[in-house]
Each structure stands twice: as structure tokens, then as C-alpha cells.
Amino acid sequence: MGSKYTIGIDFGSLSVRAVLFSVEDGRQAGEQVSSYARGVMETELPDGTLLPPLSALQDPNDYITSMAEAVKGLVRNSGIPKEDIVGLGVDFTSCSLLAVDEVGEPLCNQKRFRDNPHAYVKMWKQHTASAQADEITRIAKQRGEPFLRRYGSRILSEWAIPKILDTAQKAPEVYQAAHCFMEAGDWINCKLTGKRTMNYCMAGLKFLWDPSRGYPPDAFFEALDPSAKELVRKKLCPKSEIYPLDVRIGSLTREGAALTSLAPGTAVAPARIDAHSASAAVGVNTPGKLVMIIGTGMGMTLLSRREVCFKGMCGVSYGAVIPGLYGYEAGLSGCGDIFGWCAQNCVNESLEKEAGEKQLSVLELLTQKASCLRAGENGLLALDWWNGNRSVLADTKLSGVLLGLTHQTTPEDIFRAVLEATGFSARMVVDNFAGHGLEVNEICAVGGIAQKNNLLMQIYADILNRDIRVAGCSQACALGSAIFAAAAAGRSRGGYDTLDEAISSMHCREGTVYHPDPQSVRQYEVLFQEFRSLHDYFGRGGTQVLNHLYRIKGDAGNENRREDNEADRLSGKGI
């Protein structure tokens, strides 16, 4: 029997990446990327309908089109017979939630809902459900619901239940029409296999579900909103199963095969959160190893044999990352997208000209210039809350802060301060884990930013005062999905009978290791103490200014939206 391969399909915030890997040793054998036609809809829908502030929507049809283009291109360009591709696995940004009808079609495809934001995919960074998240937290505390402890005693607006409740209260017509609400990763697998499923990863960390306890009771949902009393039975994938991660959920149907150009019957693994998929890719399947997945945001996962509940983590659930272990989730709501913001908004004409002359991107030039600065030399300190704070404050209403600006401040000064701010936030997470008795013995970083930005990784090593191992593979999330796909295929089909065997054979080997610089460690320790003071002052009640600004911005944005819609109505545009 010849060499066998599996495909990892990695759905990101702006594109889908399909990557082919050898089952024998995890060697990458091909890669194809396809961007979403509509990208992220933050201000208006395709028909011009204006969106409220803090929106982040997507068209699910883009996922199907881009996946088909990427996978078909990958198979075609690789020259590998489709019979030798024995499995595929999907990972997805999460929680990315959509409402579907009885046959699994998104409600945004129905004419009556094309101008309704709630009928589209609510991305992970959609923050319009903050009030619902706060109410879930309040009612759960009031009732003494045990599930709340597993989510750090605070529910985030990024998760599924707040988003569903947001729909029920603001667009009851969409809520009533929805046969169920699905994670986008599970929806993709439904399109491929014809089976409506959920998985331990997304259900456990985004839907308030637990393998041993199930969902919260109906009485809890009724206390939230009487219309949501039967939310679990009627709106959370009726008749679907919740699968552990190391099994096969099904096989490609003829329709799924047509979408991918793969053979019918090809094994399909359960979907997973993209960041969590990376743990398998770097060989992390034992306790005490923390994985940082650095992308538009930063996902952080940690494995343990025991369940410990404490404030500041996003969640813990058995089998959510690796079967047989408790998977802890934390992270930063913004990372690479904040660096991109700096490149777009914190530059001047001369810097753009210099970048062009040196044939560098603005981001590359900023990194070069920031590398020439010593720790503390810029005189700045930032709070990296451009997208709110995921850990350890769990408050999406917070926003970024930048202190120390003078007439002499340069774009590279600001850029370095933002890089450092993400490092300080990462340390808050690591210290929080360690402070609650969870061992963090090793730290591994994955993602394109980790591989390309030496300055960032050295800053992280210095701030954390720990070695940082950067994985040797550029597509860790896709490789993790391919590893799970090899376990789903089984040895009889050319894969592996256990996930541990698949991880042992296919995980990527170590790349660069960054060691702390003693002088920078000392300087960053001083700055970190200042960062922690600011973090607690702005985030723990020393002042409510950021929350007040959030409310004022929302009120003003909604008022402007009402005025624009009224102007459209009077002009005939909205008719």
C-alpha cells in the first residue's frame, strides 16, 4: 500500500486554508488558500443595511465557496490520487454561530432575512451580546448554577448562548424560524457528511455543556427569558450527537465529495476550535504544557488531569482539547489584528515612503525600527484591549489604553508598546494559571506571527522570563486537524487506531527556542508591575471610564444608525 495523506481545513477570520499532510510523518505535501469574498461585515450587510457598533458578521456561503476552491485546488495541484487521501478534519474560529433551517440551510439565504443581521454568522469577535452575557452571569450567580464556575464565573459575549439570546430578544422572527443554531465548524461537517453533529471542544467551551453534567436546566433558561425556556431541546442541534474528538463522525457523502473532489467515504473527524487544534500539532498531549496560538487574537490552552475552577480563565471542560484530560482555555481578544491596526493607523508619510524604498511592508519596517529600541526606551505603556479583554478580566466592554505619549513619540515607539502589551497580558494569564495550582512547565508558540516576528517572541520570553519554543510548522492548526483526521480514518484505511499514535508520528518538531535576556527581564519586571496596576485600575473597578465610553459609543452609534435608516427611508433607498 502506497503513502497515505490527510487534509486539515483551517477556517480563519478572513480565509480558509487547506493543507495536505503525510500520515506517515506529518510532512506537508501541499497548501491552498482561498479568501472569503465578503470578508468580515462590520458596518453593513451586502444589501447596504447598516450594522450596529461592535458587529462582526460573515456570509456562510463564503465558507463553502472558499473551502471548495481551496480543497479542489490542493488536490489538483498535489497530483496525489484522491484514493490516497484517507481523511479530513476541520477547525474553525469559535464561537462563530449561525441559524439554520430544517435542512441545514442558513437563514440568511431566505429572501425575508437577507437584510437581518441576526440571520448571518456571528463571528467570534461579535460583541453585540454583552448585555445578554452579563444577564446570563447574573442569573447563574443568583441561582447558584454550578456551570458558571467552569467559565471563570463570568460568561463572555463571544460565546454561543449570549449570541442566541441576543437573537431571541432582538430578532424573535429569526429565533423562531431557526430549526437550530450551529457552530460554523459543525455546519461545515454537516455539509460534508450529511450528519448534524456537535463536538466536545465547541460544546464544552462555548455552549455551557459538560460531558458529565450536560447543559444547564430549562429552569435556568426560562429565568433568562421565558421565550428561551426550551432553548436546549429546540434550538441546540436537535437530534444531533456530541462526539469526543478522537472518533470518526462520518464519511464524505456524494455531495461532500463533489464539494472537495475527494472520494466518497473519506473519513471526517469532529470539528474543533482552531486554536485548540494546534496542541496535537506540536505534540502536546500531556499536562503542564501551555500552547500559545498567535493570530488575529491569541488562544492559549493548557492540559491537566484535574478540574480547577477559578476566575480569569475562559473555561475548562473534560476532553475539549485532548481526550482524557481537562482542557483549559484562556487568551487575548486581540493580537495580530492590533499589530495590523498600528501599521494602518500609526504611520506617517515618511515612514510609508521609506518602506516603499526598502521594498518592505509597513509592518516589517515598524518591526525593524522597534527592534532597535531597548525595553522601556519608548516611555510608553499600553493596555491591549482593542477587542476587549478575554483573560483574565473577561470584559468585552473594555478598550485599549496608551500612556506616555509626547511630541517625540514615534510610530515604532507605539508599535513596540503594543507588542509589549500583548506580552504583559499573556503573563497575566500564565501567572493566573500558576497561581491556582496548575503547572505551566513548558510554553510553545505556534502560528505565522510566531515564526516570522523574532522581536515579538523575544519580548514574550523576556516578559514571561521563560523559554518560548516556536513550533517548526507554519500551519499548526491545519496539521492538528489532519492528525485528528488520521485517527478518524483508522489503521485499516491507512491512518492510526489511536490519537496518541497519530500525534506521535505526525506532530511537527521543534523550531527556534527563545531564551530570556537577563537585562531585559529586569526592566520588563518593573514595567509589568506598572502594567498590572493599570490593568487592575481600568479593569477591576478603580474607574468605570472604559465601560462608560463603551456605552456612550453604542448609544451614539445606534442613534446615527436610526438617523441614516430614516434618511434612506425618506429618500426611497430603503423601500
C-alpha positions as CSV (number, residue, x, y, z in Angstrom):
1,M,0.0,0.0,0.0
2,G,1.4,3.4,-1.0
3,S,1.7,6.6,1.1
4,K,-1.5,8.0,2.6
5,Y,-2.4,11.6,3.4
6,T,-5.0,13.6,5.3
7,I,-6.2,17.1,4.9
8,G,-6.6,19.8,7.6
9,I,-9.0,22.5,6.6
10,D,-8.3,25.6,8.7
11,F,-11.1,28.3,8.7
12,G,-9.7,31.6,9.8
13,S,-11.2,35.1,10.2
14,L,-10.6,36.1,6.5
15,S,-9.8,32.9,4.6
16,V,-9.8,29.1,4.6
17,R,-6.5,27.2,4.3
18,A,-6.5,23.6,3.1
19,V,-3.2,21.7,3.8
20,L,-2.2,18.2,2.8
21,F,0.0,16.1,5.2
22,S,1.7,12.7,5.0
23,V,0.1,10.3,7.5
24,E,3.5,8.6,7.9
25,D,5.4,11.6,9.4
26,G,3.3,14.7,9.2
27,R,5.3,16.2,6.3
28,Q,3.4,18.9,4.5
29,A,2.7,17.9,0.9
30,G,0.6,20.9,-0.4
31,E,-1.3,24.0,0.6
32,Q,-4.0,26.2,-0.9
33,V,-5.7,29.3,0.5
34,S,-8.9,31.0,-0.5
35,S,-10.2,34.3,0.9
36,Y,-13.8,34.9,1.7
37,A,-15.5,37.1,-0.9
38,R,-17.2,39.4,1.7
39,G,-14.6,39.1,4.4
40,V,-15.9,40.5,7.7
41,M,-19.0,42.6,7.6
42,E,-18.6,45.3,10.4
43,T,-20.6,48.3,9.1
44,E,-23.2,47.0,6.6
45,L,-24.7,43.9,5.0
46,P,-24.3,43.1,1.3
47,D,-27.6,45.0,0.6
48,G,-26.4,48.1,2.4
49,T,-28.3,47.5,5.6
50,L,-26.3,49.3,8.3
51,L,-25.0,47.3,11.3
52,P,-24.8,48.3,14.9
53,P,-21.4,49.1,16.5
54,L,-19.3,46.1,17.5
55,S,-20.7,43.9,14.8
56,A,-18.6,41.2,13.1
57,L,-20.7,39.1,10.7
58,Q,-19.9,36.8,7.8
59,D,-21.8,35.2,5.0
60,P,-21.7,31.4,5.5
61,N,-21.9,30.9,1.7
62,D,-18.4,32.3,1.6
63,Y,-17.2,29.4,3.7
64,I,-18.5,26.8,1.2
65,T,-17.2,28.6,-1.8
66,S,-13.7,29.2,-0.4
67,M,-13.5,25.6,1.0
68,A,-14.4,24.1,-2.3
69,E,-11.9,26.3,-4.1
70,A,-9.1,25.6,-1.6
71,V,-9.5,21.8,-1.3
72,K,-10.1,21.2,-5.0
73,G,-7.0,23.3,-5.8
74,L,-5.0,21.5,-3.3
75,V,-5.9,18.1,-4.6
76,R,-5.4,19.1,-8.2
77,N,-2.0,20.7,-7.7
78,S,-0.7,17.9,-5.4
79,G,-1.1,15.3,-8.1
80,I,-1.9,12.7,-5.3
81,P,-4.7,10.3,-6.2
82,K,-7.8,11.1,-4.2
83,E,-7.9,7.4,-3.1
84,D,-4.7,8.0,-1.1
85,I,-6.3,10.9,0.9
86,V,-7.9,8.9,3.7
87,G,-9.4,11.6,5.9
88,L,-10.0,15.3,6.6
89,G,-10.5,17.4,9.6
90,V,-12.0,20.9,10.1
91,D,-11.0,23.6,12.6
92,F,-12.8,26.9,12.9
93,T,-12.7,30.2,14.7
94,S,-15.1,30.0,17.6
95,C,-17.7,30.8,18.6
96,S,-18.8,31.5,15.0
97,L,-22.6,30.9,15.2
98,L,-25.3,30.6,12.5
99,A,-29.0,29.9,12.5
100,V,-30.2,27.2,10.0
101,D,-33.5,25.7,8.8
102,E,-34.6,22.1,9.0
103,V,-32.4,21.1,6.0
104,G,-29.4,22.9,7.4
105,E,-29.5,26.0,5.1
106,P,-28.5,29.3,6.7
107,L,-31.5,31.6,7.3
108,C,-29.6,34.5,5.6
109,N,-30.3,32.6,2.3
110,Q,-34.0,33.2,2.7
111,K,-35.3,36.4,1.0
112,R,-37.2,37.5,4.1
113,F,-34.0,37.5,6.2
114,R,-31.4,38.9,3.8
115,D,-31.5,42.3,5.5
116,N,-31.5,40.9,9.0
117,P,-28.1,40.8,10.7
118,H,-29.1,38.0,13.1
119,A,-29.6,35.6,10.1
120,Y,-25.8,35.8,9.3
121,V,-22.9,34.2,11.0
122,K,-22.0,36.0,14.2
123,M,-18.2,35.7,14.4
124,W,-16.1,35.0,17.4
125,K,-15.4,38.7,17.8
126,Q,-19.0,39.9,17.5
127,H,-19.6,41.8,20.8
128,T,-23.2,42.9,20.5
129,A,-24.4,40.5,23.1
130,S,-22.6,41.9,26.1
131,A,-25.9,42.7,27.9
132,Q,-27.0,39.1,27.4
133,A,-23.7,37.7,28.6
134,D,-23.9,39.9,31.8
135,E,-27.5,38.7,32.4
136,I,-26.5,35.1,32.0
137,T,-23.8,35.6,34.5
138,R,-26.1,37.4,36.9
139,I,-28.9,34.8,36.8
140,A,-26.4,32.0,37.1
141,K,-24.9,33.5,40.2
142,Q,-28.4,34.2,41.6
143,R,-29.5,30.6,41.1
144,G,-26.2,29.1,42.2
145,E,-25.8,27.3,38.8
146,P,-22.7,25.1,39.1
147,F,-21.7,25.5,35.4
148,L,-20.7,29.1,36.0
149,R,-17.5,28.2,37.9
150,R,-16.2,26.3,34.9
151,Y,-16.2,29.5,32.9
152,G,-14.3,31.6,35.4
153,S,-17.5,32.9,37.0
154,R,-18.2,35.1,34.0
155,I,-19.8,34.5,30.6
156,L,-18.4,36.3,27.5
157,S,-20.4,37.8,24.7
158,E,-18.3,35.9,22.2
159,W,-19.9,32.6,23.2
160,A,-22.9,30.8,21.8
161,I,-25.7,31.2,24.4
162,P,-25.4,35.1,24.7
163,K,-25.5,35.3,20.9
164,I,-28.5,33.1,20.7
165,L,-30.3,35.1,23.4
166,D,-29.3,38.3,21.6
167,T,-31.2,36.9,18.5
168,A,-34.2,35.8,20.6
169,Q,-34.6,39.3,22.1
170,K,-33.7,41.5,19.1
171,A,-34.9,39.4,16.2
172,P,-37.5,36.9,17.5
173,E,-38.6,36.2,14.0
174,V,-35.2,34.8,13.2
175,Y,-35.1,32.8,16.5
176,Q,-38.5,31.3,15.9
177,A,-37.6,30.4,12.3
178,A,-34.3,28.7,13.3
179,H,-34.5,25.0,13.4
180,C,-31.3,25.2,15.4
181,F,-28.1,27.3,16.0
182,M,-24.8,25.7,15.0
183,E,-21.2,26.3,15.3
184,A,-19.8,27.0,11.8
185,G,-17.4,24.1,12.1
186,D,-20.2,21.7,12.9
187,W,-22.2,23.2,10.0
188,I,-19.3,22.6,7.5
189,N,-19.1,18.9,8.7
190,C,-22.9,18.6,8.2
191,K,-22.4,19.8,4.6
192,L,-19.6,17.2,4.1
193,T,-21.2,14.2,5.9
194,G,-25.0,14.9,5.9
195,K,-24.9,14.4,9.7
196,R,-25.8,17.2,12.2
197,T,-23.2,16.8,15.0
198,M,-21.6,18.7,17.8
199,N,-18.3,18.1,19.4
200,Y,-16.7,18.1,22.9
201,C,-14.5,21.0,22.1
202,M,-17.0,23.6,21.0
203,A,-20.0,22.3,23.1
204,G,-17.8,22.2,26.2
205,L,-16.2,25.6,25.9
206,K,-18.8,27.7,24.0
207,F,-22.2,26.2,24.7
208,L,-22.1,25.7,28.5
209,W,-22.2,21.9,28.1
210,D,-20.3,19.4,30.1
211,P,-19.8,15.6,29.4
212,S,-20.9,14.6,32.8
213,R,-23.5,17.3,33.6
214,G,-25.0,18.2,30.3
215,Y,-26.5,21.6,29.6
216,P,-27.9,24.0,32.2
217,P,-31.5,23.1,33.1
218,D,-34.6,24.5,31.4
219,A,-35.4,26.5,34.5
220,F,-32.2,28.5,34.1
221,F,-33.1,29.4,30.5
222,E,-36.6,30.3,31.5
223,A,-35.3,32.6,34.2
224,L,-33.2,34.3,31.5
225,D,-36.1,34.7,29.1
226,P,-39.4,32.8,29.0
227,S,-39.1,32.5,25.2
228,A,-35.8,30.6,25.7
229,K,-37.2,28.0,28.1
230,E,-36.8,25.1,25.6
231,L,-33.6,26.5,24.0
232,V,-31.6,23.3,24.6
233,R,-34.2,20.9,23.2
234,K,-35.4,23.0,20.4
235,K,-32.5,25.2,19.3
236,L,-29.2,23.4,20.0
237,C,-29.0,20.9,17.1
238,P,-32.0,18.7,17.8
239,K,-31.3,15.0,17.2
240,S,-27.6,15.6,16.9
241,E,-24.9,13.8,18.9
242,I,-22.0,15.3,20.7
243,Y,-18.8,13.5,19.8
244,P,-15.5,13.1,21.6
245,L,-12.6,14.3,19.4
246,D,-10.8,11.1,18.7
247,V,-13.5,9.3,16.7
248,R,-14.9,9.4,13.2
249,I,-18.2,11.3,12.9
250,G,-18.9,10.1,9.4
251,S,-17.7,10.0,5.9
252,L,-18.0,12.2,2.8
253,T,-21.3,11.8,1.1
254,R,-21.5,12.2,-2.7
255,E,-22.4,15.9,-2.1
256,G,-19.4,16.3,0.2
257,A,-17.2,14.6,-2.3
258,A,-18.4,16.9,-5.0
259,L,-17.5,19.9,-2.8
260,T,-14.0,18.7,-2.2
261,S,-13.1,16.5,-5.2
262,L,-12.3,13.7,-2.7
263,A,-13.6,10.2,-2.8
264,P,-17.0,9.4,-1.2
265,G,-16.5,7.5,2.1
266,T,-13.4,9.6,3.1
267,A,-13.3,9.7,6.9
268,V,-14.3,13.0,8.6
269,A,-13.2,14.0,12.1
270,P,-15.1,16.1,14.6
271,A,-14.7,19.8,14.2
272,R,-12.6,21.7,16.7
273,I,-11.7,25.3,17.7
274,D,-8.8,26.4,15.5
275,A,-6.5,27.3,18.4
276,H,-7.2,24.0,20.2
277,S,-6.3,22.0,17.2
278,A,-2.7,23.2,17.5
279,S,-2.0,21.3,20.7
280,A,-1.9,18.0,18.8
281,A,0.2,19.5,16.0
282,V,3.0,20.4,18.4
283,G,2.9,17.0,20.3
284,V,1.2,18.4,23.4
285,N,-1.0,15.6,24.8
286,T,0.3,15.6,28.4
287,P,-0.3,18.0,31.4
288,G,1.7,21.2,32.1
289,K,2.4,22.4,28.6
290,L,0.8,25.7,27.5
291,V,0.3,26.4,23.8
292,M,0.0,30.0,22.6
293,I,-1.6,30.3,19.2
294,I,-0.8,33.7,17.8
295,G,-3.1,35.0,15.1
296,T,-5.6,37.9,14.9
297,G,-6.1,37.1,18.6
298,M,-4.2,34.7,20.9
299,G,-5.6,31.4,22.0
300,M,-4.0,29.8,25.0
301,T,-4.6,26.2,26.0
302,L,-3.4,24.1,28.9
303,L,-3.9,20.5,29.8
304,S,-4.4,19.0,33.3
305,R,-5.6,15.8,34.9
306,R,-7.8,17.7,37.3
307,E,-10.5,20.3,37.2
308,V,-9.8,23.5,39.0
309,C,-12.3,26.4,38.7
310,F,-11.2,30.0,39.2
311,K,-11.8,33.5,37.9
312,G,-9.8,34.7,34.9
313,M,-9.9,31.5,32.8
314,C,-12.3,31.4,29.8
315,G,-13.4,27.8,30.5
316,V,-12.4,24.2,31.4
317,S,-14.0,21.1,30.0
318,Y,-13.1,17.4,30.0
319,G,-11.9,16.2,26.6
320,A,-12.2,19.7,25.0
321,V,-8.6,19.8,23.7
322,I,-7.2,16.3,24.1
323,P,-9.4,13.3,25.1
324,G,-8.8,12.0,28.7
325,L,-7.6,15.4,30.0
326,Y,-9.2,18.6,31.2
327,G,-8.6,21.4,28.6
328,Y,-8.3,24.9,29.9
329,E,-8.9,27.9,27.6
330,A,-7.7,31.5,28.0
331,G,-6.3,34.1,25.7
332,L,-6.2,37.6,24.3
333,S,-9.0,39.1,22.2
334,G,-6.6,41.0,20.1
335,C,-3.1,40.3,18.9
336,G,-2.1,40.3,15.2
337,D,-5.1,42.5,14.3
338,I,-3.8,45.1,16.8
339,F,-0.4,45.0,15.1
340,G,-2.2,45.5,11.8
341,W,-4.1,48.4,13.3
342,C,-0.7,50.0,14.1
343,A,0.5,49.5,10.6
344,Q,-2.6,51.1,9.2
345,N,-3.2,54.0,11.6
346,C,0.1,54.9,13.4
347,V,2.3,55.7,10.5
348,N,3.3,58.9,8.7
349,E,4.1,59.7,5.1
350,S,7.9,59.5,5.5
351,L,7.7,56.0,7.1
352,E,5.4,54.8,4.2
353,K,7.9,56.2,1.7
354,E,10.8,54.5,3.5
355,A,9.0,51.2,3.5
356,G,8.5,51.5,-0.3
357,E,12.1,52.4,-0.9
358,K,13.3,49.4,1.1
359,Q,10.6,47.1,-0.5
360,L,9.2,46.2,2.9
361,S,5.7,46.3,4.2
362,V,5.0,48.9,6.8
363,L,4.6,46.2,9.4
364,E,8.1,44.8,8.6
365,L,9.6,48.3,8.7
366,L,7.9,49.0,12.1
367,T,9.3,45.7,13.4
368,Q,12.8,46.6,12.2
369,K,12.7,50.0,13.9
370,A,11.1,48.7,17.1
371,S,13.9,46.1,17.3
372,C,16.4,48.9,17.8
373,L,14.7,50.0,21.0
374,R,15.6,48.7,24.4
375,A,13.0,47.6,26.9
376,G,11.4,50.8,28.4
377,E,13.1,53.1,26.0
378,N,9.9,54.2,24.3
379,G,8.5,55.5,27.6
380,L,5.1,54.1,26.8
381,L,2.8,51.6,28.4
382,A,-0.4,50.1,26.7
383,L,-3.4,48.0,27.6
384,D,-4.0,45.8,24.7
385,W,-7.8,45.8,24.9
386,W,-8.6,46.9,21.3
387,N,-11.1,44.0,21.2
388,G,-11.9,43.9,24.9
389,N,-10.3,41.6,27.4
390,R,-10.8,37.9,27.2
391,S,-8.5,36.8,30.0
392,V,-8.2,37.5,32.9
393,L,-10.9,40.1,33.2
394,A,-13.4,38.6,30.8
395,D,-14.9,42.0,29.8
396,T,-15.6,42.8,26.2
397,K,-16.6,46.3,27.0
398,L,-13.0,47.4,27.8
399,S,-11.0,49.2,25.2
400,G,-7.3,50.0,24.6
401,V,-5.2,52.4,26.6
402,L,-1.9,54.1,25.6
403,L,0.0,56.1,28.2
404,G,3.2,58.2,28.0
405,L,2.8,60.0,24.6
406,T,4.9,63.0,23.9
407,H,5.8,65.1,20.8
408,Q,8.8,62.9,20.4
409,T,6.8,59.6,20.3
410,T,7.4,57.7,17.0
411,P,5.3,55.1,15.2
412,E,7.8,52.4,16.2
413,D,7.5,53.5,19.9
414,I,3.8,52.9,19.7
415,F,4.2,49.6,17.9
416,R,6.7,48.3,20.4
417,A,4.4,49.3,23.3
418,V,1.5,47.3,21.7
419,L,3.8,44.3,21.2
420,E,4.8,44.5,24.8
421,A,1.2,44.9,26.0
422,T,0.2,41.6,24.5
423,G,3.2,40.0,26.3
424,F,2.1,41.5,29.6
425,S,-1.4,40.2,29.1
426,A,0.0,36.8,28.3
427,R,1.9,36.9,31.5
428,M,-1.3,37.8,33.4
429,V,-2.8,34.5,32.0
430,V,0.3,32.4,32.8
431,D,0.5,33.8,36.3
432,N,-3.2,33.2,36.9
433,F,-2.9,29.5,35.9
434,A,0.2,29.0,38.1
435,G,-1.4,30.9,41.0
436,H,-4.3,28.4,41.1
437,G,-2.1,25.4,41.2
438,L,-1.9,24.5,37.5
439,E,1.6,23.7,36.4
440,V,3.0,25.5,33.4
441,N,6.2,23.7,32.7
442,E,6.7,24.5,29.1
443,I,5.4,27.2,26.7
444,C,5.1,26.6,23.0
445,A,4.1,29.2,20.4
446,V,2.6,28.5,17.0
447,G,1.3,30.5,14.1
448,G,2.8,32.6,11.3
449,I,3.4,35.6,13.5
450,A,5.4,33.4,16.0
451,Q,7.5,32.1,13.1
452,K,8.1,35.4,11.4
453,N,8.4,38.0,14.2
454,N,11.6,37.4,16.1
455,L,11.2,40.6,18.1
456,L,7.7,39.6,19.4
457,M,8.9,36.2,20.5
458,Q,12.0,37.6,22.3
459,I,9.8,40.2,24.1
460,Y,7.5,37.4,25.2
461,A,10.4,35.3,26.5
462,D,11.7,38.4,28.4
463,I,8.4,39.4,29.9
464,L,7.5,35.8,30.9
465,N,11.0,35.0,31.9
466,R,10.7,31.6,30.3
467,D,11.9,29.8,27.3
468,I,9.5,30.0,24.4
469,R,9.5,27.2,21.9
470,V,8.3,28.1,18.4
471,A,6.8,25.2,16.5
472,G,8.6,24.2,13.4
473,C,5.5,24.1,11.3
474,S,3.8,27.1,9.7
475,Q,0.3,25.6,9.7
476,A,-0.1,24.1,13.1
477,C,-3.9,24.4,13.3
478,A,-4.3,22.6,9.9
479,L,-1.8,19.9,11.0
480,G,-3.7,19.3,14.2
481,S,-6.9,18.8,12.1
482,A,-5.0,16.4,9.8
483,I,-3.8,14.4,12.8
484,F,-7.3,14.0,14.1
485,A,-8.4,13.0,10.6
486,A,-5.7,10.3,10.6
487,A,-7.2,8.9,13.9
488,A,-10.7,9.1,12.4
489,A,-9.6,7.1,9.4
490,G,-8.2,4.2,11.5
491,R,-5.3,1.9,10.7
492,S,-7.3,-0.3,8.3
493,R,-7.7,2.7,6.0
494,G,-4.1,3.9,6.3
495,G,-4.5,6.1,9.4
496,Y,-4.0,5.3,13.1
497,D,-6.1,3.4,15.6
498,T,-5.5,5.9,18.4
499,L,-5.0,9.7,18.5
500,D,-1.8,9.3,20.6
501,E,-0.3,7.2,17.8
502,A,-1.2,9.8,15.2
503,I,0.2,12.6,17.4
504,S,3.5,10.7,18.0
505,S,4.0,10.1,14.3
506,M,2.7,13.3,12.7
507,H,3.4,16.2,15.1
508,C,5.9,18.9,14.0
509,R,9.3,19.0,15.5
510,E,10.8,21.9,17.5
511,G,11.8,25.1,15.7
512,T,13.5,28.1,17.3
513,V,13.8,28.5,21.1
514,Y,13.9,32.0,22.6
515,H,15.7,32.4,25.9
516,P,15.1,35.3,28.3
517,D,17.7,38.1,28.3
518,P,18.5,38.9,31.9
519,Q,18.8,42.6,31.4
520,S,15.5,42.9,29.6
521,V,13.9,40.6,32.1
522,R,14.8,43.0,34.9
523,Q,13.4,46.0,33.0
524,Y,10.3,44.3,32.0
525,E,9.6,43.2,35.6
526,V,9.4,46.9,36.5
527,L,7.1,47.7,33.6
528,F,5.0,44.6,34.3
529,Q,4.2,45.9,37.8
530,E,3.1,49.2,36.3
531,F,1.0,47.3,33.7
532,R,-0.6,45.2,36.4
533,S,-1.6,48.3,38.4
534,L,-3.1,49.9,35.2
535,H,-4.8,46.6,34.4
536,D,-6.5,46.4,37.8
537,Y,-7.3,50.2,37.9
538,F,-9.0,50.2,34.5
539,G,-10.3,46.7,34.6
540,R,-11.3,45.9,38.2
541,G,-13.2,48.9,39.3
542,G,-10.7,51.7,40.0
543,T,-12.5,53.6,37.3
544,Q,-15.5,52.8,35.1
545,V,-14.4,55.2,32.3
546,L,-13.9,52.5,29.7
547,N,-17.2,50.9,30.4
548,H,-18.9,54.3,30.2
549,L,-17.1,55.1,26.9
550,Y,-18.4,51.7,25.6
551,R,-22.0,52.7,26.5
552,I,-21.7,56.2,25.1
553,K,-20.3,54.9,21.8
554,G,-23.1,52.3,21.5
555,D,-25.8,54.9,22.2
556,A,-24.3,57.4,19.7
557,G,-23.8,54.7,17.0
558,N,-27.4,53.4,17.4
559,E,-28.7,57.0,17.1
560,N,-26.6,57.6,14.0
561,R,-27.9,54.3,12.5
562,R,-31.5,55.3,13.2
563,E,-30.9,58.7,11.5
564,D,-29.3,57.1,8.5
565,N,-32.0,54.5,8.1
566,E,-34.7,57.2,8.4
567,A,-32.9,59.2,5.7
568,D,-32.8,56.2,3.5
569,R,-36.5,55.6,4.0
570,L,-37.4,59.2,3.2
571,S,-35.2,59.1,0.1
572,G,-36.7,55.9,-1.1
573,K,-33.5,54.0,-0.8
574,G,-34.8,51.8,2.0
575,I,-38.0,50.9,0.2
